[in-house]
Amino acid sequence: MRLIILPQLVRIALPGLGNLWMALLKDTALVSVIGLPDILRQTGVAARVTKHAFEFFSLACLLFLILAMASSLVFSALERWTKRSEVAR
């Protein structure tokens, strides 16, 4: 099972898992990653206190963009890795 079914399962399930991961990243705070609502709430607090809203919201946008792009690159690499056997056929 581990050598036959699991590789086929991962190849088919990976795009859906990537979509779910991105939705979780955008909607909730994960264990080690801060979600978009949390980033924007903290940014709003910092912007009200310091009156430098543009800098804080730009930093929040950049932070979220980096998190989303890193996740996207990881899932793209995983999808390429799982499809390597299809190309060899």
C-alpha positions as CSV (number, residue, x, y, z in Angstrom):
1,M,0.0,0.0,0.0
2,R,2.7,2.4,0.9
3,L,4.6,2.1,-2.4
4,I,1.6,1.8,-4.7
5,I,-1.5,3.5,-3.4
6,L,0.0,6.4,-1.4
7,P,2.0,7.9,-4.3
8,Q,-1.1,7.9,-6.5
9,L,-3.2,9.3,-3.7
10,V,-0.7,12.2,-3.0
11,R,-0.5,13.1,-6.7
12,I,-4.3,13.4,-7.0
13,A,-4.9,15.1,-3.6
14,L,-2.1,17.6,-3.6
15,P,-3.7,20.4,-5.7
16,G,-6.8,20.3,-3.4
17,L,-4.6,20.3,-0.3
18,G,-2.7,23.3,-1.7
19,N,-6.0,25.2,-2.1
20,L,-7.1,24.3,1.4
21,W,-3.8,25.5,2.8
22,M,-4.1,28.8,1.0
23,A,-7.6,29.3,2.3
24,L,-6.4,28.5,5.9
25,L,-3.6,30.9,5.5
26,K,-6.0,33.7,4.4
27,D,-8.7,33.0,7.0
28,T,-7.2,31.7,10.2
29,A,-4.2,31.8,12.4
30,L,-2.3,28.6,12.1
31,V,0.2,27.2,14.6
32,S,3.3,28.8,13.2
33,V,1.8,31.2,10.7
34,I,-0.2,34.3,11.3
35,G,-3.4,34.6,9.2
36,L,-4.5,37.7,7.3
37,P,-7.1,38.9,9.8
38,D,-4.6,38.8,12.6
39,I,-2.0,40.6,10.5
40,L,-4.5,43.4,9.6
41,R,-5.8,43.7,13.2
42,Q,-2.3,44.2,14.6
43,T,-1.4,46.5,11.7
44,G,-4.5,48.7,12.5
45,V,-3.5,48.9,16.1
46,A,0.0,50.0,15.2
47,A,-1.2,52.4,12.6
48,R,-3.6,54.1,15.1
49,V,-0.9,54.5,17.7
50,T,1.9,55.8,15.5
51,K,-0.1,57.6,12.8
52,H,2.1,55.9,10.1
53,A,-0.7,53.8,8.5
54,F,0.9,53.5,5.1
55,E,4.1,52.0,6.3
56,F,2.4,49.4,8.6
57,F,-0.1,48.3,6.0
58,S,2.6,48.1,3.4
59,L,4.6,45.9,5.7
60,A,1.6,43.7,6.4
61,C,0.9,43.4,2.7
62,L,4.5,42.4,2.1
63,L,4.5,39.9,4.9
64,F,1.3,38.2,3.7
65,L,2.6,38.2,0.1
66,I,5.8,36.5,1.2
67,L,3.8,33.8,3.2
68,A,1.5,33.2,0.2
69,M,4.3,33.0,-2.3
70,A,6.4,30.7,-0.2
71,S,3.4,28.4,0.3
72,S,2.6,28.5,-3.4
73,L,6.3,27.6,-4.3
74,V,6.3,24.7,-1.9
75,F,3.1,23.2,-3.3
76,S,4.3,23.7,-6.9
77,A,7.5,21.9,-6.1
78,L,5.6,19.1,-4.4
79,E,3.3,18.8,-7.4
80,R,6.2,18.7,-9.8
81,W,7.9,16.0,-7.7
82,T,4.8,13.8,-7.6
83,K,4.3,14.1,-11.4
84,R,7.8,13.1,-12.3
85,S,6.7,9.5,-12.8
86,E,4.1,10.5,-15.3
87,V,6.6,12.3,-17.5
88,A,8.9,9.3,-17.5
89,R,6.3,7.0,-19.0
